[in-house]
Structures are given as structure tokens and as C-alpha cells.
Amino acid sequence: MSAPKEPTKKTLSFSVRLVRCFSNLIDRIAVILLLLLCAYGIYGMWDTNQLLSSAQSSNLQQYKPEADDTLSFQELKEINDEVIAWLTVYGTKIDYPVTQADNDQKYVNTSVLGKYSLAGSIFLSSENAADFSDFNSIIYGHHMDKEAMFGGLDKFIEKKYFNQHQYGNLYCDGKNYGIEFFAFIKGDAYDWQLYNPGIQESAARESYLSYLLEQASQTRSMKVTEDDRIVLLSTCASEPTNGRHLLIGKLFDEPFEDPFYQAEEVKPFLGIDPQAWWGNLSKWLGAFLLVLWLVILLGLFLRRKKEGSK
């Protein structure tokens, strides 16, 4: 029986070239994937920053109704006739127009200007009267970073903050209504006793008020009856999954003065928000360092690859 033939130099050379070709292909794919991952990370940071920027109330201040000028608000209503009010919580970043559609899904991802937006809009429950004449009106808003939309409601968990931020304002149908907040609740999205807008019967209203106070983690001593009108500001909580945070206030026919107004007025105008500027700078600096680190690793990898092929 004859011995097996030894592979020829030609066969070995072809095998080596094939292995090297396959190895180079794998290397190129790895480099491409690394660059794509880097690009995706940078795009994700940019997209998040754009989303948060679009959700800031400062973008809509040109439309805010003022005592001596409500034309700007009318201009906004001409752009979107589903804008019904303007909500302000004094001393916070909650200072937005309020919308209302015939369903509670539209403004989850539609801006106040009627365009698609993941930030959505602040909106009144479709089951409520647009003039806030109901006993209990529920206003929804996304929970977002940098206290955008209703992202600042978390702060009312703290008793000191709750006590310091007592008032707000609701502009509707050409009139300003004062809001005095009397309760904060950490609730559940599926609590039908809580999310029950437009209650009609007097006994049911009394029961509802009692339930609110039972569930509240923060309260303020004040008289609220079934004949009053209340508003509930609702947003998602970071945990649990179905958790909700609600700030509850009583409507008054006369507006309250903004106790934070003077403090805001004396601040020098810098043209930028230093806190936001530093936050953005730190994020982009982190992205730059990540890219630099990946480039260095890529350079070392290619260098070793080149040296190994010699």
C-alpha cells in the first residue's frame, strides 16, 4: 500500500493565501462593525440631545399668553386648533401649552405644532371638557430628562420642594385661573379610581377626594369640596413599570402671583443656560474620548496586524 502524497508547495501556497484572505476579510468586517458602532453611539447621543432640546418649554415661549398680549397664543391656536390652554407651575420648568384631541393617543407623539415628535405634548384627557369645567380634569405629559415636559414632577416627592412650590396658573378661554397644589401621589397607571376624569355625582366626588388624600404621599392642609374644580398633572414614574406621579391642585377664579418671578428677573441674561451647556459639553467630550479610544485601539490592531504579516 503506497504512502499518502505530501502536499505540494503550490497547494500549501494556495492554502496560506486562502487563510490570509479569509483573515483579512474578518479583520475588515471587524473594523467596519467597530466604526458603525461608534457612529451609532454618536448618532444616539445627538438624537437624544435633539429630542430633549425640542421638548424644552423655552422653544414655545413666543406663544405664551401675557397680560398685555394674547395675540401670540392666538397665533399658536391658528397653527393648531387643538391647543386649548397654557399651564404653568411656578418655580419649575413646567410652562407649556395644553392640547386636547378626541383620543388620548395622538399627542403622545405629536408636538403642539402638529408635527411628529417623540416628546409629544402636554394634553388634557379626551374625556374632559375643554374649558376645564369638570370637577376633575387630568392633564398628561411625558416624563423626560432635564425636567422637560412633566419630568420635574419627581421633585415633588420631597416635602421641602412640595412646600416651596405651592402655586401655578392655567390660562384658558382668555382668562387666567390660579392653581394651588394640595397633594402629590405615587400611583399606578391602572388605578381606575384615580384615572376617572369628569366625575358627575356629588357622592362620587366626595369619595374621589377622600381616595386622593388616602393615596397621597404629600398633602397641604386646605379646603377642597365636591363643588370645586381640581386638576391632576400625571406622568410616568421611573419605577415601578406602571408607576405614575400625580400633582393635584385646586382651581381658583383669580390667579396667584408667581413667588419666583422676582428671583428670575434679577438673574443676568447670559444668552445660554450654563447648566445645560455644561451638560452637553460633558456628553460630547465623553463621545470624543470614546472615539479617540476606539481609534487608538484600531491603530494598534492594524499595526500589529501589519507587523505580523511581515
N, C-alpha and C positions, 0 to 999 in steps of 0.2 A: 504494500500500500504506500503510495507516494505521499511525501510530506506536503502540507499546505504551502501555497506560494506566499512568499513575503510580499507585502505591498510595495509597489514601485515608488520611486521618487516623485513621479508625475502624480500618482494617486495621493501621496502624502501632501504634496504641494496644493493640490485641489482641495483637500480636506481642511488644511490650515487656512486657506483663503476663505473657504465657506464659513469656518468658525469665526474668523476675524470679521467677515462681512456681517454675520449674524450678531456678533458682539457690538459692532459699530451701530447697527440698526437699533439694538436695545438701548445703547447709550444715547442716541439721538432722540428716541422716544422718551427716555427719562428726562432729558434736558427740556424737551418741548412740554412735557407734563409739568415740570418744575416751573417753567416760565408761565404756563397757563394758570397754575395755582397761584402764583404771585400776582398775576394780572387780575385774577378773580378776587383775590383778597383786597387789592387796592380799589377795584370797582365796587366791592361791597361796602367799603368804608365811605367812598364817595356817594354811593346811593343812599346810605343811611343818613349821611350828613345833609343831603338834598331833601330827604323826607322830613327830617326834623326842622330844617330851615323853612320848608313850606308850611309847617304846622304852627309856626310861631305867630302869636297874635299880632305882633308888630307889622306883619305883612298886610293886615286888614284895617289898620288904624285910620287910614284915609277915609274909610266908610263909616267910622263910628259917629253916631249922632251926638252933637254937642248942644248945649242950651241955646246958643245963638246961631246954630247952623245944623239943620237936619237934612239939607239937600244931599249931602254925601250918602246918607243912609238910603234916601230915595233912589239915588243912582245905583246903589247895590241891589235894591229891590227890582229895578228895571232890568238888571243883568239876570237876576234870579228871583222870580216872583214867589218862590217858596221860602224866602227869608222873611221871618215873622217878628224877630225881636233881637235885642242885644243884651247879653248877660255879662256882668262884671262882678267879681268877688274882690273886694278891696284888699290891697296888700298882697295879692297873688298875681300870677300870670294869666289867670282866667279872665279874659276880656275879649269875647268873641260874639259874632252874630249867631243867631239861633235859626235853624231851618226846621221845616216840617213837610213830610211827604205823606202819601196815602198808605205808606208801609214803613216799617222800621228797618228796612234793609238798604234802601237807596243811599242814605247819607253815611253809611258805614264806610263806603269807599268812593264817595263823591264830595268834591270840595264845595265850598259855599258859592263858588263861581260856576258851579255846574259841570266841572271837569273831573275826570277820573283821578282819584288820589287815595293812596293807602292810608293817609292820615284822616280821611273822611272829614266830617263836620260835626259841630255840636248840633244836636237835633232834639226836638220835642216829640214825645210819643205820638204816634199817629192816632191813638185813641183819645187824646186830649183835645180840648177846644183851643184853637189857635190864639185866642185872646187871653188865655190863662185864667178863664173864669171858673174853671173846675176847682173843686175842693183840693184835690191833689194832682199836681202836674209833674211828670217825670221827664227830666232832660238827660240825654245820654251824650257821652263823649269818650273817645279813646284814651287809654292810659299810655302816655308817651314819655320818653326821656326828656330831660331839661325842662320838666314841668309844662310841656306843651299840651294843648287841649285840656283834659282833666287829669294830667299826670301829677299835678300838685296836690290832689286831694289826699294823698298819703300823709301829708304833713299834719292833717287834722287829727291823726291818731294821737298825737302828743297833746296833752291837756293844755300846756302853756300856749302852744300855737293856736289851738282851738279857741282859747280865751282871748287871745290877741286879735283874732280875725273874726269879728262878730257880724260885720255888715257887708252888703252887696247891693247891686242895683239891676233892675230889669226894665229895659226900655221897650215898650210895646204900644202900638197904635198911637204914636205921637205923645206918649206920656211916660214919665219915669216912676217906677214903683220901688220903694225901699224893700230890702230883704234883711231880716235878722235871723241868723242861723242859730238853731236851738238844739240840734242833735247831729251826731255822727255815728254811722252804723257800719260794721263789718258784716255784710250779709252774704246771701247765696243767690246766684242768678235764677235758680228755680224755686225761689220762695214766692209763691203766688200771693201770699198775704201781703208781702212787701211790694211786689210789682203788680199793683192793681190800680191803674190810673182812673181818674174820673169817677170816684165813688159818689153815689147819689143819696142813699138813705142816711138819715141822721144817726141812727143807731150804729150803722156800719162805719160811719166816720169816727164816732167816738171809740169804737173798737179798734179802728186803724191807728188812731193817735196813741192809744194805750199800748198797742203792739210795737209801735215805733220806739216808744220810750223804754219798753222792756228789752228791746234788742240793742239799744244804743250803748256804745262804749264811752261816749262823751255827751253830756247834756248841759243845757243852760236853763236856769230857772226863769220861765216866762209863761204867760197865759196864752194857751192855744186851744181854741174850741172848734167844734164842728162847723161853725159859721165862718171860720177864717179860710184863707187860701194858703196852701203850702206848696213849695217846690222841692223836688228831690233831684240832686245832681248825682248821677250814677256813672261809675266807671269800673273797669276790670281791676282786680287785685292781682298782684304777682303770685300769690298763693293763698288758699288752695286753688285748684283748677277752675272751679266755678265761683270763686270768691268775687265779691263786689264791695266797693266802698261807696257809701252814700252820705252826702252832706245835705242836711234838711233845714229849710228856712221858711219863715212866715213872711208873706207879702203884706206890705203896708201901702196905703194910698199915697203917702208922702215919701219922697226919697230921703235917705240919710246922707250926711256929709261923709266924704272919704277921709278917714283919720290919717291916712298915709299920704294924702295929697301934698302937703307942705314939704314932707321929707323928700318926695320925689322931685319937687320943684327946685329945691336948692342944690340938687346934685349938678355938677358941671357937665355940660354936654361934651362928650369925648368923640362922638361920631361912631364909636364902636362899643360893643359890650365886652369889657376886659375879660370877664369870666368865660364868656362864650369863645372869645378869641383865643384865650389860653387853652381851653378845652380842645378846640380844633387844631391848634398848633401841636399839642402833645400827641394827638391822634396821628397827624401827618408825619410827625417826627418818628413815631413808632413804626409807621409804614415804611418810611425811608430807611430806618435801621434794619428792618426785616429784609427789604430788598437788597441792601448792602451786604447783609449776612449771606443771603442766597447767592449773590453774585460772587462773593469770595469763595464760598463752597464750590460753586460751579467752576471757578477758575482753578482751584486746587485740584478738582476732579479731572479737568481736561489736561492739566499739566502732568499729573501722574499718569494719565492715560497715554499721553504723548511719549513720556519717558519710558513707559513700559513697552511701547511698540518698537523702540529702537533695538 
